[in-house]
Structure formats: structure tokens, C-alpha cells
Amino acid sequence: MILSAIIALVILLFSAILHEIAHGYVAERLGDPTARLAGRLTLNPKNHIDPMMSIALPLLLLIAGSPIIIGAAKPVPVDPFNLRDGRKDLALVSLAGPLTNIFIAIIASLILKFIPYSIFYYLLSVIAHLNLLLAIFNLIPIPPLDGSKIFSLILPEKLANVFLSLGSIGIFIIFFLLLSSGPLSLGGLISSLLLFSEKLLGL
């Protein structure tokens, strides 16, 4: 069980790193070189690891057998004032991370259809599962998650700014909803979306 948790943690970490690199790469393409100048457009884990969010929290959840695994690399720095088209470009930067995870999950699921059950089959299954989970979680429209920047596009600018300012307390809202049951059960919604996504990919 410990070995499985460590394998899943390594996969989760590199999936989160690719998620963040995608943010930084798209930001640079749209005019903001901040991530590159900060040395964040690299696969080197030491440039991305957050001891609590990248290692401690997901490892504890994995060992505890939690159906919802939360983990993240350090967010890449993005300066919205460098972007050519403000909120729209910020939404594109935000969307790049989850889309990268979805792409990884699709590739892993396609390869799975052509290989027999083995250690490689197991690893690809975990890669697909965790990348779908990362994408779904990050698309939740609660600041500071990526989905909040996408959702803010449909709001008037002043209201969008107020909404996005909730990012400092958003993580507490997310944890509250994850721990809640009934109609406020965010964990149940994520699990349902994950199951639907896996069936869609034939996992």
C-alpha cells in the first residue's frame, strides 16, 4: 500500500508540474514571460515542489484511502498586466493546465487499449485517473482554482474582480464543501464527474 501511494504521489507530482508548465507556456505566448524568468518552465521538481501541497497532503490522503486526492505544485507566477487581452488571456492561461491533464489522460487511455495487463497497464491507469482528477478539481469555479478565472469571463468586470479576490479564503471554502455531505458535497460531485470521465475514456 505504501509503495502504491508513493507511485501515485510521484505521478501526481509530475502531472501537477506539467499542469503548471502549461500555464506558464501559454502565458508567455500571450505576452507574459514571468514564469520563464522565474525559472518555472522546467521539469525539474525542485522548482515546483510545495512541501505541504505537493507531498504531505496528497501522501496523507493516499495512505488514508481517500477517494478524493488533492495535490498541487507551486503556482507559476503570471502577471495579468503583461497579457495582451486581460481577463480573456488570463482565462486561456488558466484553461491550459486542466486541458494538459485531460490530454495526458486521453493519451494514457488510448495506449491502455493496446497493451495487456501489466505493471505498465497499472501505471497508465493511475496516470489517466489522477490527471482526470486534477483536471476536474481545477475546473471547479471557486477562487483560486483555474475554473474561477474561466467563470469570471461571464461576469461584469467589477464583479469579476470581487469574485476573484476571494482567492485568499477560497481554499477554506473548498475544504468545507469537500467535507460536507448532502447537496453541498463537492467530493460526491467530483467522484461522479470522475466516474463519468473514466467511462467516457473506456477506463
Phi and psi in degrees as GROMACS dihedral restraints (atoms count N, CA, C in turn):
[ dihedral_restraints ]
;  ai    aj    ak    al  type     phi  dphi    fc
    3     4     5     6     1   -63.8    20    10
    4     5     6     7     1   -41.5    20    10
    6     7     8     9     1   -63.1    20    10
    7     8     9    10     1   -42.9    20    10
    9    10    11    12     1   -61.6    20    10
   10    11    12    13     1   -39.6    20    10
   12    13    14    15     1   -65.3    20    10
   13    14    15    16     1   -39.9    20    10
   15    16    17    18     1   -67.1    20    10
   16    17    18    19     1   -42.4    20    10
   18    19    20    21     1   -60.8    20    10
   19    20    21    22     1   -46.2    20    10
   21    22    23    24     1   -63.3    20    10
   22    23    24    25     1   -38.0    20    10
   24    25    26    27     1   -64.2    20    10
   25    26    27    28     1   -43.0    20    10
   27    28    29    30     1   -63.1    20    10
   28    29    30    31     1   -43.8    20    10
   30    31    32    33     1   -63.2    20    10
   31    32    33    34     1   -44.5    20    10
   33    34    35    36     1   -61.3    20    10
   34    35    36    37     1   -41.6    20    10
   36    37    38    39     1   -62.5    20    10
   37    38    39    40     1   -48.6    20    10
   39    40    41    42     1   -71.6    20    10
   40    41    42    43     1   -29.2    20    10
   42    43    44    45     1   -66.7    20    10
   43    44    45    46     1   -39.8    20    10
   45    46    47    48     1   -68.1    20    10
   46    47    48    49     1   -36.2    20    10
   48    49    50    51     1   -64.4    20    10
   49    50    51    52     1   -44.9    20    10
   51    52    53    54     1   -63.0    20    10
   52    53    54    55     1   -36.0    20    10
   54    55    56    57     1   -58.5    20    10
   55    56    57    58     1   -47.2    20    10
   57    58    59    60     1   -71.3    20    10
   58    59    60    61     1   -38.8    20    10
   60    61    62    63     1   -60.1    20    10
   61    62    63    64     1   -39.0    20    10
   63    64    65    66     1   -61.4    20    10
   64    65    66    67     1   -41.8    20    10
   66    67    68    69     1   -56.6    20    10
   67    68    69    70     1   -50.1    20    10
   69    70    71    72     1   -66.3    20    10
   70    71    72    73     1   -37.8    20    10
   72    73    74    75     1   -66.1    20    10
   73    74    75    76     1   -45.5    20    10
   75    76    77    78     1   -66.5    20    10
   76    77    78    79     1   -38.8    20    10
   78    79    80    81     1   -59.4    20    10
   79    80    81    82     1   -42.1    20    10
   81    82    83    84     1   -66.1    20    10
   82    83    84    85     1   -40.0    20    10
   84    85    86    87     1   -62.6    20    10
   85    86    87    88     1   -25.5    20    10
   87    88    89    90     1   -98.8    20    10
   88    89    90    91     1     9.8    20    10
   90    91    92    93     1   113.2    20    10
   91    92    93    94     1    -3.3    20    10
   93    94    95    96     1  -114.0    20    10
   94    95    96    97     1   107.5    20    10
   96    97    98    99     1   -88.9    20    10
   97    98    99   100     1    11.3    20    10
   99   100   101   102     1   -55.5    20    10
  100   101   102   103     1   -44.8    20    10
  102   103   104   105     1   -63.3    20    10
  103   104   105   106     1   -43.1    20    10
  105   106   107   108     1   -64.8    20    10
  106   107   108   109     1   -43.4    20    10
  108   109   110   111     1   -65.4    20    10
  109   110   111   112     1   -25.9    20    10
  111   112   113   114     1   -87.1    20    10
  112   113   114   115     1     2.7    20    10
  114   115   116   117     1    73.4    20    10
  115   116   117   118     1    28.5    20    10
  117   118   119   120     1  -100.8    20    10
  118   119   120   121     1    -3.7    20    10
  120   121   122   123     1   -91.4    20    10
  121   122   123   124     1    59.2    20    10
  123   124   125   126     1  -144.3    20    10
  124   125   126   127     1   153.0    20    10
  126   127   128   129     1   -86.1    20    10
  127   128   129   130     1    -2.4    20    10
  129   130   131   132     1   -62.4    20    10
  130   131   132   133     1   113.8    20    10
  132   133   134   135     1   -57.7    20    10
  133   134   135   136     1   -32.2    20    10
  135   136   137   138     1   -65.0    20    10
  136   137   138   139     1   -21.3    20    10
  138   139   140   141     1   -81.9    20    10
  139   140   141   142     1    -8.1    20    10
  141   142   143   144     1  -124.3    20    10
  142   143   144   145     1   -19.0    20    10
  144   145   146   147     1   -72.3    20    10
  145   146   147   148     1   131.6    20    10
  147   148   149   150     1  -109.0    20    10
  148   149   150   151     1   116.0    20    10
  150   151   152   153     1   -51.6    20    10
  151   152   153   154     1   -38.1    20    10
  153   154   155   156     1   -80.2    20    10
  154   155   156   157     1   -55.0    20    10
  156   157   158   159     1   -77.9    20    10
  157   158   159   160     1   -27.3    20    10
  159   160   161   162     1   -90.3    20    10
  160   161   162   163     1   -26.4    20    10
  162   163   164   165     1  -124.7    20    10
  163   164   165   166     1   -62.4    20    10
  165   166   167   168     1   -61.1    20    10
  166   167   168   169     1   -54.6    20    10
  168   169   170   171     1   -64.0    20    10
  169   170   171   172     1   -52.1    20    10
  171   172   173   174     1   -63.6    20    10
  172   173   174   175     1   -34.7    20    10
  174   175   176   177     1   -65.5    20    10
  175   176   177   178     1   -42.3    20    10
  177   178   179   180     1   -62.4    20    10
  178   179   180   181     1   -42.7    20    10
  180   181   182   183     1   -65.9    20    10
  181   182   183   184     1   -39.4    20    10
  183   184   185   186     1   -65.1    20    10
  184   185   186   187     1   -45.3    20    10
  186   187   188   189     1   -65.3    20    10
  187   188   189   190     1   -35.3    20    10
  189   190   191   192     1   -77.0    20    10
  190   191   192   193     1    -7.3    20    10
  192   193   194   195     1    74.2    20    10
  193   194   195   196     1    26.4    20    10
  195   196   197   198     1   -65.0    20    10
  196   197   198   199     1   136.9    20    10
  198   199   200   201     1   -71.0    20    10
  199   200   201   202     1   -20.5    20    10
  201   202   203   204     1  -113.9    20    10
  202   203   204   205     1   119.8    20    10
  204   205   206   207     1  -108.6    20    10
  205   206   207   208     1   122.2    20    10
  207   208   209   210     1  -108.0    20    10
  208   209   210   211     1   129.8    20    10
  210   211   212   213     1  -159.7    20    10
  211   212   213   214     1   156.0    20    10
  213   214   215   216     1  -159.6    20    10
  214   215   216   217     1   150.2    20    10
  216   217   218   219     1   -87.3    20    10
  217   218   219   220     1   168.0    20    10
  219   220   221   222     1   -60.8    20    10
  220   221   222   223     1   132.4    20    10
  222   223   224   225     1   -60.4    20    10
  223   224   225   226     1   138.3    20    10
  225   226   227   228     1   -72.1    20    10
  226   227   228   229     1   143.4    20    10
  228   229   230   231     1   -73.1    20    10
  229   230   231   232     1   132.0    20    10
  231   232   233   234     1  -131.4    20    10
  232   233   234   235     1   128.3    20    10
  234   235   236   237     1  -102.2    20    10
  235   236   237   238     1   103.7    20    10
  237   238   239   240     1   -57.8    20    10
  238   239   240   241     1   -25.2    20    10
  240   241   242   243     1   -71.6    20    10
  241   242   243   244     1   -17.1    20    10
  243   244   245   246     1   -86.5    20    10
  244   245   246   247     1   -16.6    20    10
  246   247   248   249     1   -74.1    20    10
  247   248   249   250     1   144.8    20    10
  249   250   251   252     1   -71.7    20    10
  250   251   252   253     1   -31.8    20    10
  252   253   254   255     1  -131.2    20    10
  253   254   255   256     1    54.7    20    10
  255   256   257   258     1    30.1    20    10
  256   257   258   259     1  -115.4    20    10
  258   259   260   261     1   -63.2    20    10
  259   260   261   262     1   -37.6    20    10
  261   262   263   264     1   -62.6    20    10
  262   263   264   265     1   -46.4    20    10
  264   265   266   267     1   -67.3    20    10
  265   266   267   268     1   -36.2    20    10
  267   268   269   270     1   -63.4    20    10
  268   269   270   271     1   -37.4    20    10
  270   271   272   273     1   -66.0    20    10
  271   272   273   274     1   -39.1    20    10
  273   274   275   276     1   -65.4    20    10
  274   275   276   277     1   -41.0    20    10
  276   277   278   279     1   -60.5    20    10
  277   278   279   280     1   -44.1    20    10
  279   280   281   282     1   -66.0    20    10
  280   281   282   283     1   -39.2    20    10
  282   283   284   285     1   -68.2    20    10
  283   284   285   286     1   -26.6    20    10
  285   286   287   288     1   -60.4    20    10
  286   287   288   289     1   -36.7    20    10
  288   289   290   291     1   -64.7    20    10
  289   290   291   292     1   -58.5    20    10
  291   292   293   294     1   -58.6    20    10
  292   293   294   295     1   -37.9    20    10
  294   295   296   297     1   -63.3    20    10
  295   296   297   298     1   -35.7    20    10
  297   298   299   300     1   -62.7    20    10
  298   299   300   301     1   -44.4    20    10
  300   301   302   303     1   -65.0    20    10
  301   302   303   304     1   -39.2    20    10
  303   304   305   306     1   -64.3    20    10
  304   305   306   307     1   -41.6    20    10
  306   307   308   309     1   -61.3    20    10
  307   308   309   310     1   -44.0    20    10
  309   310   311   312     1   -61.3    20    10
  310   311   312   313     1   -43.7    20    10
  312   313   314   315     1   -62.7    20    10
  313   314   315   316     1   -40.7    20    10
  315   316   317   318     1   -65.2    20    10
  316   317   318   319     1   -45.4    20    10
  318   319   320   321     1   -61.2    20    10
  319   320   321   322     1   -45.4    20    10
  321   322   323   324     1   -61.7    20    10
  322   323   324   325     1   -41.8    20    10
  324   325   326   327     1   -67.6    20    10
  325   326   327   328     1   -34.8    20    10
  327   328   329   330     1   -67.4    20    10
  328   329   330   331     1   -41.4    20    10
  330   331   332   333     1   -64.8    20    10
  331   332   333   334     1   -36.2    20    10
  333   334   335   336     1   -58.4    20    10
  334   335   336   337     1   -29.3    20    10
  336   337   338   339     1   -71.4    20    10
  337   338   339   340     1   -12.8    20    10
  339   340   341   342     1  -116.6    20    10
  340   341   342   343     1     5.6    20    10
  342   343   344   345     1  -126.2    20    10
  343   344   345   346     1   148.2    20    10
  345   346   347   348     1   -75.1    20    10
  346   347   348   349     1   166.4    20    10
  348   349   350   351     1   -63.5    20    10
  349   350   351   352     1   127.8    20    10
  351   352   353   354     1  -164.3    20    10
  352   353   354   355     1  -173.9    20    10
  354   355   356   357     1   -63.3    20    10
  355   356   357   358     1   -33.7    20    10
  357   358   359   360     1   -69.6    20    10
  358   359   360   361     1   -37.5    20    10
  360   361   362   363     1   -61.6    20    10
  361   362   363   364     1   -44.4    20    10
  363   364   365   366     1   -61.2    20    10
  364   365   366   367     1   -46.1    20    10
  366   367   368   369     1   -63.3    20    10
  367   368   369   370     1   -42.3    20    10
  369   370   371   372     1   -66.6    20    10
  370   371   372   373     1   -35.2    20    10
  372   373   374   375     1   -63.3    20    10
  373   374   375   376     1   -42.8    20    10
  375   376   377   378     1   -66.8    20    10
  376   377   378   379     1   -40.8    20    10
  378   379   380   381     1   -59.3    20    10
  379   380   381   382     1   -47.3    20    10
  381   382   383   384     1   -63.2    20    10
  382   383   384   385     1   -46.2    20    10
  384   385   386   387     1   -61.7    20    10
  385   386   387   388     1   -49.5    20    10
  387   388   389   390     1   -70.5    20    10
  388   389   390   391     1   -33.0    20    10
  390   391   392   393     1   -71.6    20    10
  391   392   393   394     1   -36.2    20    10
  393   394   395   396     1   -64.3    20    10
  394   395   396   397     1   -42.0    20    10
  396   397   398   399     1   -62.0    20    10
  397   398   399   400     1   -43.9    20    10
  399   400   401   402     1   -60.7    20    10
  400   401   402   403     1   -44.2    20    10
  402   403   404   405     1   -64.0    20    10
  403   404   405   406     1   -47.9    20    10
  405   406   407   408     1   -63.1    20    10
  406   407   408   409     1   -45.9    20    10
  408   409   410   411     1   -61.0    20    10
  409   410   411   412     1   -45.0    20    10
  411   412   413   414     1   -72.9    20    10
  412   413   414   415     1   -17.4    20    10
  414   415   416   417     1   -86.0    20    10
  415   416   417   418     1    -2.0    20    10
  417   418   419   420     1   -62.1    20    10
  418   419   420   421     1   128.7    20    10
  420   421   422   423     1   -81.3    20    10
  421   422   423   424     1    55.4    20    10
  423   424   425   426     1  -124.2    20    10
  424   425   426   427     1   123.6    20    10
  426   427   428   429     1   -59.4    20    10
  427   428   429   430     1   142.0    20    10
  429   430   431   432     1   -96.6    20    10
  430   431   432   433     1    17.0    20    10
  432   433   434   435     1   -65.3    20    10
  433   434   435   436     1   158.1    20    10
  435   436   437   438     1   -56.8    20    10
  436   437   438   439     1   -37.4    20    10
  438   439   440   441     1   -59.0    20    10
  439   440   441   442     1   -26.8    20    10
  441   442   443   444     1   -67.6    20    10
  442   443   444   445     1   -36.5    20    10
  444   445   446   447     1   -70.0    20    10
  445   446   447   448     1   -33.8    20    10
  447   448   449   450     1   -70.5    20    10
  448   449   450   451     1   -45.5    20    10
  450   451   452   453     1   -62.1    20    10
  451   452   453   454     1   -34.4    20    10
  453   454   455   456     1   -63.3    20    10
  454   455   456   457     1   -18.2    20    10
  456   457   458   459     1   -63.4    20    10
  457   458   459   460     1   -26.7    20    10
  459   460   461   462     1   -88.8    20    10
  460   461   462   463     1    -2.1    20    10
  462   463   464   465     1   -98.1    20    10
  463   464   465   466     1   151.3    20    10
  465   466   467   468     1   -58.4    20    10
  466   467   468   469     1   151.8    20    10
  468   469   470   471     1   -56.1    20    10
  469   470   471   472     1   -45.3    20    10
  471   472   473   474     1   -64.2    20    10
  472   473   474   475     1   -43.2    20    10
  474   475   476   477     1   -66.6    20    10
  475   476   477   478     1   -36.4    20    10
  477   478   479   480     1   -62.8    20    10
  478   479   480   481     1   -41.6    20    10
  480   481   482   483     1   -64.3    20    10
  481   482   483   484     1   -39.9    20    10
  483   484   485   486     1   -65.1    20    10
  484   485   486   487     1   -44.5    20    10
  486   487   488   489     1   -59.5    20    10
  487   488   489   490     1   -48.3    20    10
  489   490   491   492     1   -68.9    20    10
  490   491   492   493     1   -23.3    20    10
  492   493   494   495     1   -68.4    20    10
  493   494   495   496     1   -12.0    20    10
  495   496   497   498     1   -74.7    20    10
  496   497   498   499     1    -1.9    20    10
  498   499   500   501     1   -55.2    20    10
  499   500   501   502     1   -30.7    20    10
  501   502   503   504     1   -68.9    20    10
  502   503   504   505     1   -24.5    20    10
  504   505   506   507     1  -114.7    20    10
  505   506   507   508     1    -2.6    20    10
  507   508   509   510     1   -58.6    20    10
  508   509   510   511     1   -37.0    20    10
  510   511   512   513     1   -62.5    20    10
  511   512   513   514     1   -33.1    20    10
  513   514   515   516     1   -70.7    20    10
  514   515   516   517     1   -37.1    20    10
  516   517   518   519     1   -62.8    20    10
  517   518   519   520     1   -42.9    20    10
  519   520   521   522     1   -62.9    20    10
  520   521   522   523     1   -46.6    20    10
  522   523   524   525     1   -63.2    20    10
  523   524   525   526     1   -39.1    20    10
  525   526   527   528     1   -61.5    20    10
  526   527   528   529     1   -45.2    20    10
  528   529   530   531     1   -68.6    20    10
  529   530   531   532     1   -33.3    20    10
  531   532   533   534     1   -68.1    20    10
  532   533   534   535     1   -34.3    20    10
  534   535   536   537     1   -86.8    20    10
  535   536   537   538     1   -10.9    20    10
  537   538   539   540     1   -78.4    20    10
  538   539   540   541     1   160.7    20    10
  540   541   542   543     1  -120.9    20    10
  541   542   543   544     1   174.0    20    10
  543   544   545   546     1    76.0    20    10
  544   545   546   547     1  -147.0    20    10
  546   547   548   549     1   -65.1    20    10
  547   548   549   550     1   -19.2    20    10
  549   550   551   552     1   -93.8    20    10
  550   551   552   553     1     9.9    20    10
  552   553   554   555     1   -75.8    20    10
  553   554   555   556     1    98.1    20    10
  555   556   557   558     1   -69.6    20    10
  556   557   558   559     1   -35.2    20    10
  558   559   560   561     1   -61.0    20    10
  559   560   561   562     1   -41.5    20    10
  561   562   563   564     1   -64.7    20    10
  562   563   564   565     1   -40.2    20    10
  564   565   566   567     1   -64.6    20    10
  565   566   567   568     1   -44.1    20    10
  567   568   569   570     1   -63.0    20    10
  568   569   570   571     1   -43.2    20    10
  570   571   572   573     1   -60.8    20    10
  571   572   573   574     1   -41.6    20    10
  573   574   575   576     1   -65.7    20    10
  574   575   576   577     1   -43.9    20    10
  576   577   578   579     1   -65.2    20    10
  577   578   579   580     1   -37.0    20    10
  579   580   581   582     1   -65.9    20    10
  580   581   582   583     1   -44.2    20    10
  582   583   584   585     1   -62.6    20    10
  583   584   585   586     1   -43.1    20    10
  585   586   587   588     1   -62.2    20    10
  586   587   588   589     1   -43.4    20    10
  588   589   590   591     1   -65.1    20    10
  589   590   591   592     1   -40.6    20    10
  591   592   593   594     1   -66.3    20    10
  592   593   594   595     1   -39.4    20    10
  594   595   596   597     1   -65.4    20    10
  595   596   597   598     1   -36.8    20    10
  597   598   599   600     1   -62.0    20    10
  598   599   600   601     1   -36.1    20    10
  600   601   602   603     1   -91.1    20    10
  601   602   603   604     1     0.4    20    10
  603   604   605   606     1    72.8    20    10
  604   605   606   607     1    30.5    20    10
